[in-house]
Amino acid sequence: MSTSEELSQEQVVEVMRSERFVMLSTATKDGKIVSHPMTPQEVTDDAVVWFFIGRQGDQADAIAQNPEVNLAFAETGSWLSVAGLAEFVEDRAKVDELWDGQVDSYFDGGKEDPNLSLLKVTGVSAQYWGVPGNKAVAAAKILVSKIRGTDGPGISGTTDL
């Protein structure tokens, strides 16, 4: 069993920044929850996450109809769920700032692709479950608790952002 601890916005942002990929979950108009892997381009101190997204498609349509989304971050022994509000942003300067060239394979027209849009997700609340320490330490702690038959070494916490 995990213990409950205070979770700060700074801790949430730290976990968000440590992950290269995130699952972005949306609700379709018929209520089905759908998740897509995404790469955060930036995570601000205020728990705002910026993504590049195709403006045309099921994912964008779902966000346009219901901006409430969830971001799920996971690594060995740790999980972070962030509830947030998404909005499409038209800002050429922000596109230039965040463009890293790795996105070229998703947008044939590069930064000028008419399907390219910025998605800004503002975190509203977060819940964390995890094992303190790096991946190797977390995996070892989990294994030891299984072998000994003891409660898991994890902690959990919830916070408004």
DSSP file (Angstrom, degrees, kcal/mol; ACC not computed):
  #  RESIDUE AA STRUCTURE BP1 BP2  ACC     N-H-->O    O-->H-N    N-H-->O    O-->H-N    TCO  KAPPA ALPHA  PHI   PSI    X-CA   Y-CA   Z-CA
    1    1 A M              0   0    0      0, 0.0     2,-0.2     0, 0.0   150,-0.0   0.000 360.0 360.0 360.0 141.0    0.0    0.0    0.0
    2    2 A S        -     0   0    0    151,-0.1     2,-0.3   153,-0.1   153,-0.3  -0.560 360.0-125.1 -92.0 158.9    1.3    3.4   -0.8
    3    3 A T  E     -a  155   0A   0    151,-1.7   153,-2.7    -2,-0.2     2,-0.4  -0.734  23.2-118.3 -99.7 152.1    1.4    6.4    1.6
    4    4 A S  E     +a  156   0A   0     -2,-0.3     2,-0.3   151,-0.2   153,-0.2  -0.741  36.9 174.0 -92.3 135.2   -0.2    9.7    0.8
    5    5 A E        -     0   0    0    151,-3.1   153,-0.4    -2,-0.4     2,-0.2  -0.915  39.5 -88.7-134.0 160.7    2.1   12.7    0.6
    6    6 A E        -     0   0    0     -2,-0.3     2,-0.5   151,-0.1   153,-0.1  -0.484  40.2-153.7 -65.6 138.8    1.7   16.4   -0.3
    7    7 A L        -     0   0    0    151,-0.5     2,-0.2    -2,-0.2   119,-0.1  -0.979   7.9-156.2-119.1 125.9    2.3   16.9   -4.0
    8    8 A S     >  -     0   0    0     -2,-0.5     4,-2.1     1,-0.1     5,-0.1  -0.632  27.7-118.8-101.1 159.9    3.5   20.3   -5.2
    9    9 A Q  H  > S+     0   0    0     -2,-0.2     4,-2.7     1,-0.2     5,-0.2   0.869 116.3  57.6 -60.4 -36.9    3.2   21.9   -8.6
   10   10 A E  H  > S+     0   0    0      1,-0.2     4,-2.1     2,-0.2    -1,-0.2   0.891 106.0  48.6 -62.6 -39.6    6.9   22.0   -8.8
   11   11 A Q  H  > S+     0   0    0      2,-0.2     4,-2.1     1,-0.2    -1,-0.2   0.905 111.2  50.6 -66.1 -41.3    7.1   18.2   -8.3
   12   12 A V  H  X S+     0   0    0     -4,-2.1     4,-2.6     1,-0.2    -2,-0.2   0.947 111.2  47.6 -60.6 -49.3    4.4   17.7  -11.0
   13   13 A V  H  X S+     0   0    0     -4,-2.7     4,-2.6     1,-0.2    -1,-0.2   0.888 108.7  55.3 -60.8 -40.4    6.3   19.9  -13.5
   14   14 A E  H  X S+     0   0    0     -4,-2.1     4,-1.1     2,-0.2    -1,-0.2   0.924 110.6  44.3 -59.5 -45.6    9.5   18.0  -12.7
   15   15 A V  H >X S+     0   0    0     -4,-2.1     4,-0.6     1,-0.2     3,-0.5   0.926 112.7  52.2 -65.1 -43.7    7.9   14.7  -13.6
   16   16 A M  H >< S+     0   0    0     -4,-2.6     3,-0.8     1,-0.2    -2,-0.2   0.894 110.2  48.4 -59.5 -40.7    6.3   16.2  -16.7
   17   17 A R  H 3< S+     0   0    0     -4,-2.6    -1,-0.2     1,-0.2    -2,-0.2   0.735 103.7  61.9 -72.8 -21.6    9.6   17.5  -17.9
   18   18 A S  H << S+     0   0    0     -4,-1.1     2,-0.4    -3,-0.5    -1,-0.2   0.623  90.6  80.3 -81.5 -11.6   11.4   14.2  -17.4
   19   19 A E    <<  -     0   0    0     -3,-0.8    56,-0.1    -4,-0.6     3,-0.0  -0.814  56.6-164.1-103.8 134.5    9.2   12.3  -19.9
   20   20 A R  S    S+     0   0    0     -2,-0.4     2,-0.3     1,-0.1    -1,-0.1   0.791  79.7  37.9 -80.7 -30.3    9.8   12.4  -23.7
   21   21 A F        -     0   0    0     18,-0.2    53,-0.4    53,-0.1     2,-0.3  -0.908  63.1-178.0-125.9 152.6    6.4   10.9  -24.4
   22   22 A V  E     -B   38   0A   0     16,-2.3    16,-2.9    -2,-0.3     2,-0.6  -0.978  27.6-122.9-142.6 150.5    2.9   11.4  -22.9
   23   23 A M  E     -BC  37  72A   0     49,-2.3    49,-2.4    -2,-0.3     2,-0.6  -0.890  23.2-157.3 -96.9 123.2   -0.5    9.9  -23.6
   24   24 A L  E     -BC  36  71A   0     12,-3.1    12,-1.9    -2,-0.6     2,-0.4  -0.901  10.4-161.5-101.5 116.7   -3.1   12.5  -24.4
   25   25 A S  E     +BC  35  70A   0     45,-3.1    45,-1.7    -2,-0.6     2,-0.3  -0.841  13.1 172.9-104.9 136.0   -6.6   11.3  -23.8
   26   26 A T  E     -B   34   0A   0      8,-2.8     8,-2.7    -2,-0.4     2,-0.5  -0.848  29.1-121.2-130.4 166.5   -9.7   12.9  -25.2
   27   27 A A  E     -B   33   0A   0     41,-0.3     6,-0.2    39,-0.3    39,-0.1  -0.960  24.2-138.3-112.6 127.1  -13.4   12.1  -25.3
   28   28 A T    >   -     0   0    0      4,-2.9     3,-2.3    -2,-0.5    31,-0.0  -0.261  34.6 -97.6 -73.6 169.6  -15.1   11.7  -28.7
   29   29 A K  T 3  S+     0   0    0      1,-0.3    -1,-0.1     2,-0.1    -2,-0.0   0.758 127.1  54.0 -64.9 -21.5  -18.6   13.2  -29.2
   30   30 A D  T 3  S-     0   0    0      2,-0.1    -1,-0.3     0, 0.0    -2,-0.0   0.330 124.3-104.3 -92.3   9.2  -20.1    9.7  -28.5
   31   31 A G  S <  S+     0   0    0     -3,-2.3     2,-0.3     1,-0.3    -2,-0.1   0.441  70.6 145.1  91.2   0.8  -18.2    9.6  -25.2
   32   32 A K        -     0   0    0     -5,-0.1    -4,-2.9     1,-0.1     2,-0.5  -0.575  46.4-132.8 -75.6 132.6  -15.5    7.1  -26.1
   33   33 A I  E     -B   27   0A   0     -2,-0.3     2,-0.4    -6,-0.2    -6,-0.2  -0.744  28.2-176.6 -86.4 128.3  -12.1    7.8  -24.4
   34   34 A V  E     -B   26   0A   0     -8,-2.7    -8,-2.8    -2,-0.5     2,-0.4  -0.982   9.3-157.4-129.1 136.9   -9.2    7.7  -26.9
   35   35 A S  E     -B   25   0A   0     -2,-0.4   -10,-0.2   -10,-0.2   -12,-0.1  -0.911   7.0-173.1-118.2 143.9   -5.5    8.2  -26.1
   36   36 A H  E     -B   24   0A   0    -12,-1.9   -12,-3.1    -2,-0.4     2,-0.3  -0.993  28.6-115.9-132.5 138.6   -2.7    9.2  -28.5
   37   37 A P  E     +B   23   0A   0      0, 0.0     2,-0.3     0, 0.0   -14,-0.2  -0.571  42.0 176.9 -72.5 137.2    1.0    9.3  -27.9
   38   38 A M  E     -B   22   0A   0    -16,-2.9   -16,-2.3    -2,-0.3    15,-0.1  -0.928  29.0-131.6-137.5 159.9    2.4   12.8  -28.0
   39   39 A T        -     0   0    0     -2,-0.3    13,-0.4    13,-0.2   -18,-0.2  -0.958  24.9-133.1-114.5 113.4    5.7   14.6  -27.5
   40   40 A P        -     0   0    0      0, 0.0    11,-0.2     0, 0.0     3,-0.1  -0.447  13.9-166.2 -63.4 133.3    5.6   17.7  -25.3
   41   41 A Q  S    S-     0   0    0      9,-3.4     2,-0.3     1,-0.4    10,-0.2   0.747  73.3  -0.4 -88.9 -28.1    7.5   20.5  -26.9
   42   42 A E  E     -D   50   0A   0      8,-1.1     8,-2.5     2,-0.0     2,-0.4  -0.966  53.3-161.0-159.9 143.4    7.6   22.6  -23.7
   43   43 A V  E     -D   49   0A   0     -2,-0.3     6,-0.2     6,-0.2     2,-0.1  -0.989  23.5-152.2-125.4 120.2    6.4   22.3  -20.1
   44   44 A T    >   -     0   0    0      4,-2.7     3,-1.8    -2,-0.4     4,-0.1  -0.389  30.0-106.3 -88.5 167.7    6.2   25.6  -18.3
   45   45 A D  T 3  S+     0   0    0      1,-0.3   -32,-0.2     2,-0.1    -1,-0.1   0.732 120.6  61.4 -61.6 -22.5    6.6   26.3  -14.6
   46   46 A D  T 3  S-     0   0    0      2,-0.1    -1,-0.3   -33,-0.1    77,-0.2   0.249 122.1-105.4 -89.4  12.3    2.8   26.9  -14.5
   47   47 A A  S <  S+     0   0    0     -3,-1.8    76,-2.2     1,-0.3     2,-0.5   0.840  71.8 146.7  65.3  35.8    2.2   23.3  -15.7
   48   48 A V  E     - E   0 122A   0     74,-0.2    -4,-2.7    -4,-0.1     2,-0.5  -0.897  32.5-158.2 -99.8 131.8    1.2   24.3  -19.2
   49   49 A V  E     -DE  43 121A   0     72,-2.9    72,-3.0    -2,-0.5     2,-0.4  -0.941   0.4-155.0-116.0 131.5    2.2   21.8  -21.9
   50   50 A W  E     +DE  42 120A   0     -8,-2.5    -9,-3.4    -2,-0.5    -8,-1.1  -0.882  17.2 173.0-107.4 135.0    2.7   22.8  -25.5
   51   51 A F  E     - E   0 119A   0     68,-2.4    68,-2.7    -2,-0.4     2,-0.4  -0.922  31.9-125.9-131.3 157.1    2.4   20.3  -28.4
   52   52 A F  E     + E   0 118A   0    -13,-0.4     2,-0.3    -2,-0.3   -13,-0.2  -0.894  40.3 174.2 -95.8 139.3    2.3   20.3  -32.1
   53   53 A I  E     - E   0 117A   0     64,-2.6    64,-1.8    -2,-0.4     2,-0.4  -0.992  38.0-106.3-145.7 149.4   -0.8   18.7  -33.5
   54   54 A G  E     - E   0 116A   0     -2,-0.3     6,-0.2    62,-0.2    62,-0.2  -0.653  24.7-148.4 -74.0 129.3   -2.5   18.1  -36.8
   55   55 A R  S    S+     0   0    0     60,-3.3     2,-0.5    -2,-0.4    -1,-0.1   0.711  82.3  62.9 -74.1 -20.4   -5.6   20.4  -36.9
   56   56 A Q  S    S+     0   0    0     59,-0.3     2,-0.2     4,-0.1     3,-0.1  -0.923  82.0  63.6-110.9 127.5   -7.5   18.0  -39.1
   57   57 A G  S  > S-     0   0    0     -2,-0.5     4,-2.5     1,-0.1     5,-0.2  -0.773  91.1 -70.3 145.6 170.6   -8.4   14.6  -37.7
   58   58 A D  H  > S+     0   0    0     -2,-0.2     4,-2.5     1,-0.2     5,-0.2   0.872 124.5  52.5 -60.9 -40.5  -10.3   12.7  -35.0
   59   59 A Q  H  > S+     0   0    0      2,-0.2     4,-2.1     1,-0.2    -1,-0.2   0.942 112.6  43.9 -63.9 -47.7   -8.1   13.9  -32.1
   60   60 A A  H  > S+     0   0    0     -6,-0.2     4,-2.4     1,-0.2    -1,-0.2   0.889 112.7  53.2 -64.5 -39.1   -8.4   17.6  -33.0
   61   61 A D  H  X S+     0   0    0     -4,-2.5     4,-1.8     1,-0.2    -1,-0.2   0.918 108.5  49.9 -61.6 -42.9  -12.1   17.2  -33.6
   62   62 A A  H  X S+     0   0    0     -4,-2.5     4,-2.3     1,-0.2    -1,-0.2   0.907 111.8  47.8 -62.6 -42.0  -12.5   15.6  -30.1
   63   63 A I  H  < S+     0   0    0     -4,-2.1    -1,-0.2     1,-0.2    -2,-0.2   0.892 108.9  53.7 -66.9 -39.1  -10.6   18.5  -28.5
   64   64 A A  H  < S+     0   0    0     -4,-2.4    -1,-0.2     1,-0.2    -2,-0.2   0.859 114.8  41.5 -63.2 -34.5  -12.6   21.1  -30.4
   65   65 A Q  H  < S+     0   0    0     -4,-1.8    -2,-0.2     1,-0.3    -1,-0.2   0.810 134.2  15.2 -82.5 -31.6  -15.8   19.6  -29.1
   66   66 A N     <  -     0   0    0     -4,-2.3   -39,-0.3    -5,-0.2    -1,-0.3  -0.834  61.6-169.3-146.8 103.0  -14.6   19.0  -25.5
   67   67 A P        +     0   0    0      0, 0.0    19,-2.8     0, 0.0     2,-0.6   0.491  56.5 109.0 -76.1  -1.3  -11.4   20.7  -24.4
   68   68 A E  E     + F   0  85A   0     17,-0.2   -41,-0.3   -41,-0.1     2,-0.3  -0.662  48.2 163.1 -77.9 120.7  -11.2   18.6  -21.2
   69   69 A V  E     - F   0  84A   0     15,-2.6    15,-2.5    -2,-0.6     2,-0.4  -0.788  31.6-135.9-131.0 171.2   -8.2   16.2  -21.6
   70   70 A N  E     -CF  25  83A   0    -45,-1.7   -45,-3.1    -2,-0.3     2,-0.5  -0.998   7.6-155.9-131.8 138.1   -5.9   14.0  -19.6
   71   71 A L  E     -CF  24  82A   0     11,-2.7    11,-2.9    -2,-0.4     2,-0.5  -0.962  11.0-162.7-111.0 127.0   -2.1   13.7  -19.9
   72   72 A A  E     -CF  23  81A   0    -49,-2.4   -49,-2.3    -2,-0.5     2,-0.4  -0.952   6.2-174.3-116.2 122.1   -0.7   10.4  -18.6
   73   73 A F  E     + F   0  80A   0      7,-3.0     7,-2.8    -2,-0.5     2,-0.3  -0.927  10.7 175.7-112.4 135.9    3.1   10.2  -17.9
   74   74 A A  E     + F   0  79A   0     -2,-0.4     2,-0.3   -53,-0.4     5,-0.2  -1.000  13.3 155.1-145.7 143.0    4.7    6.9  -16.9
   75   75 A E  E >   - F   0  78A   0      3,-2.4     3,-2.6    -2,-0.3   -56,-0.0  -0.913  63.3 -47.8-148.7 173.9    8.0    5.4  -16.2
   76   76 A T  T 3  S-     0   0    0     -2,-0.3    55,-0.2     1,-0.3    62,-0.1  -0.222 126.6  -7.9 -51.0 115.5    9.2    2.4  -14.2
   77   77 A G  T 3  S+     0   0    0      1,-0.1    54,-0.9    61,-0.1     2,-0.4   0.438 120.3  85.9  81.5  -0.2    7.4    2.5  -10.9
   78   78 A S  E <   +FG  75 130A   0     -3,-2.6    -3,-2.4    52,-0.3     2,-0.4  -0.996  45.8 179.5-140.6 141.4    5.9    6.0  -11.3
   79   79 A W  E     -FG  74 129A   0     50,-3.3    50,-2.6    -2,-0.4     2,-0.4  -1.000   5.1-169.6-139.8 138.1    2.7    7.4  -12.9
   80   80 A L  E     -FG  73 128A   0     -7,-2.8    -7,-3.0    -2,-0.4     2,-0.5  -0.996   2.2-167.9-129.7 128.3    1.4   10.9  -13.2
   81   81 A S  E     -FG  72 127A   0     46,-2.9    46,-2.5    -2,-0.4     2,-0.5  -0.972   6.2-170.9-116.1 124.2   -2.1   11.8  -14.4
   82   82 A V  E     -FG  71 126A   0    -11,-2.9   -11,-2.7    -2,-0.5     2,-0.4  -0.960  10.0-154.7-120.5 117.7   -2.8   15.5  -15.2
   83   83 A A  E     +FG  70 125A   0     42,-2.1    41,-3.6    -2,-0.5    42,-1.6  -0.736  33.2 156.9 -84.8 136.1   -6.3   16.7  -15.9
   84   84 A G  E     -FG  69 123A   0    -15,-2.5   -15,-2.6    -2,-0.4     2,-0.5  -0.926  43.9-109.0-152.5 175.5   -6.3   19.8  -18.1
   85   85 A L  E     -FG  68 122A   0     37,-2.0    37,-2.7    -2,-0.3     2,-0.3  -0.958  32.8-152.4-113.7 129.4   -8.0   22.1  -20.5
   86   86 A A  E     + G   0 121A   0    -19,-2.8     2,-0.3    -2,-0.5    35,-0.2  -0.754  15.8 174.6-104.3 147.0   -6.8   22.2  -24.1
   87   87 A E  E     - G   0 120A   0     33,-1.8    33,-2.9    -2,-0.3     2,-0.3  -0.990  30.7-121.9-148.6 144.3   -6.9   25.0  -26.6
   88   88 A F  E     - G   0 119A   0     -2,-0.3     2,-0.4    31,-0.2    31,-0.2  -0.686  31.6-161.5 -82.4 137.4   -5.6   25.5  -30.1
   89   89 A V  E     - G   0 118A   0     29,-2.1    29,-1.1    -2,-0.3     2,-0.8  -0.979  15.1-153.6-127.1 130.4   -3.3   28.5  -30.4
   90   90 A E        +     0   0    0     -2,-0.4     2,-0.2    27,-0.1    27,-0.1  -0.894  40.7 138.4-101.4 106.9   -2.3   30.4  -33.5
   91   91 A D     >  -     0   0    0     -2,-0.8     4,-2.1     1,-0.1     3,-0.3  -0.745  32.0-171.1-154.2  96.6    1.1   31.9  -32.8
   92   92 A R  H  > S+     0   0    0      1,-0.2     4,-2.5    -2,-0.2     5,-0.2   0.860  90.4  55.2 -60.2 -37.9    3.8   31.9  -35.4
   93   93 A A  H  > S+     0   0    0      1,-0.2     4,-2.1     2,-0.2    -1,-0.2   0.894 108.4  48.6 -63.9 -38.4    6.4   33.1  -33.0
   94   94 A K  H  > S+     0   0    0     -3,-0.3     4,-2.3     2,-0.2    -2,-0.2   0.882 109.3  52.6 -69.5 -37.9    5.6   30.2  -30.6
   95   95 A V  H  X S+     0   0    0     -4,-2.1     4,-2.1     2,-0.2    -2,-0.2   0.946 111.2  47.1 -59.4 -48.0    5.8   27.8  -33.5
   96   96 A D  H  < S+     0   0    0     -4,-2.5    -2,-0.2     1,-0.2    -1,-0.2   0.892 112.3  50.8 -60.3 -40.3    9.3   29.2  -34.4
   97   97 A E  H  < S+     0   0    0     -4,-2.1    -1,-0.2     1,-0.2    -2,-0.2   0.891 118.6  35.7 -64.6 -41.0   10.4   29.0  -30.8
   98   98 A L  H  < S+     0   0    0     -4,-2.3    -2,-0.2    -5,-0.1    -1,-0.2   0.663  86.5 112.2 -91.2 -17.6    9.3   25.3  -30.3
   99   99 A W     <  +     0   0    0     -4,-2.1    -4,-0.0    -5,-0.2    12,-0.0  -0.373  32.8 169.9 -64.4 125.7   10.2   23.9  -33.7
  100  100 A D        -     0   0    0     -2,-0.2    -1,-0.1     0, 0.0    -4,-0.0   0.342  48.9-113.9-120.3   5.9   13.0   21.5  -33.4
  101  101 A G  S >  S+     0   0    0      1,-0.1     3,-1.1     3,-0.0     4,-0.2   0.085  99.7  93.1  85.7 -26.3   13.1   19.8  -36.8
  102  102 A Q  G >  S+     0   0    0      1,-0.2     3,-0.5     2,-0.1     4,-0.1   0.679  78.1  62.6 -72.4 -15.5   12.1   16.4  -35.4
  103  103 A V  G >> S+     0   0    0      1,-0.2     3,-2.1     2,-0.1     4,-1.2   0.594  76.4  91.9 -83.8 -12.0    8.5   17.3  -36.2
  104  104 A D  G <4 S+     0   0    0     -3,-1.1     3,-0.4     1,-0.3     6,-0.3   0.836  77.5  61.4 -51.5 -37.0    9.2   17.5  -39.9
  105  105 A S  G <4 S+     0   0    0     -3,-0.5    -1,-0.3    -4,-0.2     3,-0.2   0.702 107.5  44.7 -68.1 -17.2    8.3   13.8  -40.4
  106  106 A Y  T <4 S+     0   0    0     -3,-2.1     2,-0.5     1,-0.2    -1,-0.2   0.674 115.8  45.7 -96.7 -20.9    4.8   14.5  -39.2
  107  107 A F    ><  -     0   0    0     -4,-1.2     3,-2.3    -3,-0.4    -1,-0.2  -0.902  65.0-164.5-129.8 102.3    4.2   17.7  -41.2
  108  108 A D  T 3  S+     0   0    0     -2,-0.5    -1,-0.1     1,-0.3     3,-0.1   0.805  91.6  51.6 -56.8 -33.4    5.2   17.6  -44.8
  109  109 A G  T >  S-     0   0    0      1,-0.3     3,-1.5     2,-0.1    -1,-0.3   0.294  99.9-145.2 -88.4  10.9    5.1   21.3  -45.2
  110  110 A G  G X   -     0   0    0     -3,-2.3     3,-1.8    -6,-0.3    -1,-0.3  -0.286  69.3 -14.2  61.0-144.7    7.3   21.9  -42.1
  111  111 A K  G 3  S+     0   0    0      1,-0.3    -1,-0.3    -3,-0.1    -3,-0.1   0.694 142.1  55.2 -64.0 -18.0    6.5   25.0  -40.1
  112  112 A E  G <  S+     0   0    0     -3,-1.5    -1,-0.3    -5,-0.1    -2,-0.2   0.399  74.3 130.2 -96.2   2.3    4.3   26.2  -43.0
  113  113 A D    X   -     0   0    0     -3,-1.8     3,-1.5     1,-0.2    -3,-0.0  -0.363  57.7-140.8 -58.5 127.0    2.1   23.1  -43.2
  114  114 A P  T 3  S+     0   0    0      0, 0.0    -1,-0.2     0, 0.0    -3,-0.0   0.707 100.9  56.3 -65.6 -17.7   -1.5   24.2  -43.2
  115  115 A N  T 3  S+     0   0    0    -61,-0.1   -60,-3.3   -60,-0.1   -59,-0.3   0.595  84.1 107.3 -87.1 -11.7   -2.4   21.3  -40.9
  116  116 A L  E <   +E   54   0A   0     -3,-1.5     2,-0.3   -62,-0.2   -62,-0.2  -0.472  42.7 163.6 -72.5 132.9    0.1   22.3  -38.2
  117  117 A S  E     -E   53   0A   0    -64,-1.8   -64,-2.6    -2,-0.2     2,-0.4  -0.975  35.4-120.2-142.5 157.7   -1.3   23.8  -35.1
  118  118 A L  E     -EG  52  89A   0    -29,-1.1   -29,-2.1    -2,-0.3     2,-0.5  -0.818  22.1-157.9 -94.5 139.0   -0.2   24.4  -31.6
  119  119 A L  E     -EG  51  88A   0    -68,-2.7   -68,-2.4    -2,-0.4     2,-0.6  -0.983   3.4-164.0-118.8 124.5   -2.0   22.8  -28.7
  120  120 A K  E     -EG  50  87A   0    -33,-2.9   -33,-1.8    -2,-0.5     2,-0.6  -0.936   2.7-168.7-108.9 120.9   -1.8   24.3  -25.3
  121  121 A V  E     -EG  49  86A   0    -72,-3.0   -72,-2.9    -2,-0.6     2,-0.7  -0.949   6.2-158.5-112.4 117.7   -2.9   22.2  -22.4
  122  122 A T  E     -EG  48  85A   0    -37,-2.7   -37,-2.0    -2,-0.6   -74,-0.2  -0.852  21.2-126.2 -97.0 117.4   -3.2   24.0  -19.1
  123  123 A G  E     + G   0  84A   0    -76,-2.2   -39,-0.3    -2,-0.7     3,-0.1  -0.380  30.2 175.2 -64.9 136.4   -3.0   21.6  -16.1
  124  124 A V  E     -     0   0A   0    -41,-3.6    37,-3.0     1,-0.5     2,-0.3   0.746  66.5  -8.7-108.2 -43.4   -5.9   21.8  -13.7
  125  125 A S  E     -HG 160  83A   0    -42,-1.6   -42,-2.1    35,-0.3    -1,-0.5  -0.976  60.7-155.3-152.1 162.0   -5.1   19.0  -11.3
  126  126 A A  E     -HG 159  82A   0     33,-2.7    33,-2.3    -2,-0.3     2,-0.4  -0.993   5.0-162.6-143.2 148.2   -2.6   16.1  -11.0
  127  127 A Q  E     -HG 158  81A   0    -46,-2.5   -46,-2.9    -2,-0.3     2,-0.4  -1.000  13.5-166.1-130.9 135.3   -2.4   12.8   -9.3
  128  128 A Y  E     +HG 157  80A   0     29,-3.0    29,-2.0    -2,-0.4     2,-0.4  -0.955  12.7 177.9-124.7 137.4    0.9   10.9   -8.7
  129  129 A W  E     +HG 156  79A   0    -50,-2.6   -50,-3.3    -2,-0.4     2,-0.3  -0.995  33.1 121.2-130.7 130.1    1.6    7.3   -7.8
  130  130 A G  E     -HG 155  78A   0     25,-2.7    25,-3.2    -2,-0.4   -52,-0.3  -0.999  58.0-103.9-174.2 175.6    5.2    6.3   -7.6
  131  131 A V        -     0   0    0    -54,-0.9    23,-0.2    -2,-0.3     7,-0.1  -0.977  45.2-118.6-116.0 120.9    8.3    5.0   -6.0
  132  132 A P  S    S+     0   0    0      0, 0.0     2,-0.1     0, 0.0   -54,-0.0  -0.239  74.4  46.7 -60.0 147.1   10.9    7.6   -5.1
  133  133 A G  S    S-     0   0    0      4,-0.1    -2,-0.1     5,-0.0     0, 0.0  -0.391  94.9 -50.8 110.5 171.9   14.3    7.2   -6.9
  134  134 A N     >  -     0   0    0     -2,-0.1     4,-2.9     1,-0.1     5,-0.2  -0.109  66.8 -86.9 -73.7 179.3   15.5    6.7  -10.4
  135  135 A K  H  > S+     0   0    0      1,-0.2     4,-2.6     2,-0.2     5,-0.2   0.889 127.6  47.6 -57.4 -44.2   14.2    3.8  -12.6
  136  136 A A  H  > S+     0   0    0      2,-0.2     4,-2.2     1,-0.2    -1,-0.2   0.917 114.1  46.8 -65.6 -43.0   16.7    1.3  -11.4
  137  137 A V  H  > S+     0   0    0      2,-0.2     4,-2.6     1,-0.2    -2,-0.2   0.920 112.9  50.0 -64.4 -43.7   16.0    2.1   -7.7
  138  138 A A  H  X S+     0   0    0     -4,-2.9     4,-2.3     1,-0.2    -2,-0.2   0.931 110.9  48.5 -61.1 -46.4   12.3    2.0   -8.3
  139  139 A A  H  X S+     0   0    0     -4,-2.6     4,-2.3    -5,-0.2    -1,-0.2   0.905 112.4  49.2 -61.1 -41.7   12.4   -1.4  -10.0
  140  140 A A  H  X S+     0   0    0     -4,-2.2     4,-2.6     2,-0.2    -2,-0.2   0.913 110.4  50.0 -64.8 -43.1   14.6   -2.8   -7.2
  141  141 A K  H  X S+     0   0    0     -4,-2.6     4,-2.1     2,-0.2    -2,-0.2   0.897 111.7  48.5 -62.9 -40.6   12.3   -1.5   -4.4
  142  142 A I  H  X S+     0   0    0     -4,-2.3     4,-1.9    -5,-0.2    -1,-0.2   0.928 112.3  48.5 -64.8 -45.1    9.3   -3.0   -6.2
  143  143 A L  H  X S+     0   0    0     -4,-2.3     4,-2.6     1,-0.2    -2,-0.2   0.921 110.6  50.8 -61.4 -45.4   11.0   -6.3   -6.6
  144  144 A V  H  X S+     0   0    0     -4,-2.6     4,-2.6     1,-0.2     6,-0.2   0.908 109.4  50.3 -60.6 -42.7   12.1   -6.4   -2.9
  145  145 A S  H  X>S+     0   0    0     -4,-2.1     5,-1.7     1,-0.2     4,-1.1   0.869 111.4  49.2 -66.8 -34.2    8.6   -5.7   -1.7
  146  146 A K  H  <5S+     0   0    0     -4,-1.9    -2,-0.2     3,-0.2    -1,-0.2   0.931 112.7  46.9 -67.3 -44.8    7.3   -8.5   -3.9
  147  147 A I  H  <5S+     0   0    0     -4,-2.6    -2,-0.2     1,-0.2    -1,-0.2   0.914 117.7  42.0 -63.4 -43.5    9.9  -11.0   -2.7
  148  148 A R  H  <5S-     0   0    0     -4,-2.6    -1,-0.2    -5,-0.2    -2,-0.2   0.650 105.9-127.3 -78.5 -15.6    9.3  -10.1    1.0
  149  149 A G  T  <5 +     0   0    0     -4,-1.1    -3,-0.2    -5,-0.2     2,-0.2   0.796  62.4 138.4  72.6  27.1    5.6  -10.0    0.6
  150  150 A T      < -     0   0    0     -5,-1.7    -1,-0.2    -6,-0.2    -2,-0.1  -0.515  62.6 -75.4 -99.9 169.6    5.4   -6.5    2.1
  151  151 A D        -     0   0    0     -2,-0.2    -1,-0.2     1,-0.1    -3,-0.1  -0.271  62.5 -91.1 -58.9 149.3    3.5   -3.4    1.1
  152  152 A G        -     0   0    0      1,-0.1    -1,-0.1    -3,-0.1   -10,-0.1  -0.203  28.2-123.8 -61.4 156.1    4.7   -1.6   -2.0
  153  153 A P        +     0   0    0      0, 0.0    -1,-0.1     0, 0.0  -151,-0.1   0.285  69.1 122.5 -85.6  11.2    7.2    1.2   -1.5
  154  154 A G        -     0   0    0    -23,-0.2  -151,-1.7   -13,-0.1     2,-0.3  -0.173  45.2-155.9 -81.8 167.2    5.1    3.7   -3.3
  155  155 A I  E     -aH   3 130A   0    -25,-3.2   -25,-2.7  -153,-0.3     2,-0.3  -0.888   7.8-160.3-127.9 161.0    3.7    7.1   -2.4
  156  156 A S  E     +aH   4 129A   0   -153,-2.7  -151,-3.1    -2,-0.3     2,-0.3  -0.972  12.0 168.9-140.6 158.5    0.7    8.9   -3.9
  157  157 A G  E     - H   0 128A   0    -29,-2.0   -29,-3.0    -2,-0.3     2,-0.3  -0.977  16.6-153.1-164.9 155.9   -0.5   12.5   -3.9
  158  158 A T  E     + H   0 127A   0   -153,-0.4  -151,-0.5    -2,-0.3     2,-0.3  -0.977  18.1 170.8-133.9 145.4   -3.0   14.8   -5.5
  159  159 A T  E     - H   0 126A   0    -33,-2.3   -33,-2.7    -2,-0.3     2,-0.3  -0.996  32.2-121.9-152.3 152.1   -2.9   18.6   -6.1
  160  160 A D  E       H   0 125A   0     -2,-0.3   -35,-0.3   -35,-0.2  -151,-0.1  -0.732 360.0 360.0 -86.0 144.8   -4.7   21.4   -7.9
  161  161 A L              0   0    0    -37,-3.0   -36,-0.2    -2,-0.3    -1,-0.1   0.408 360.0 360.0-106.6 360.0   -2.5   23.2  -10.4
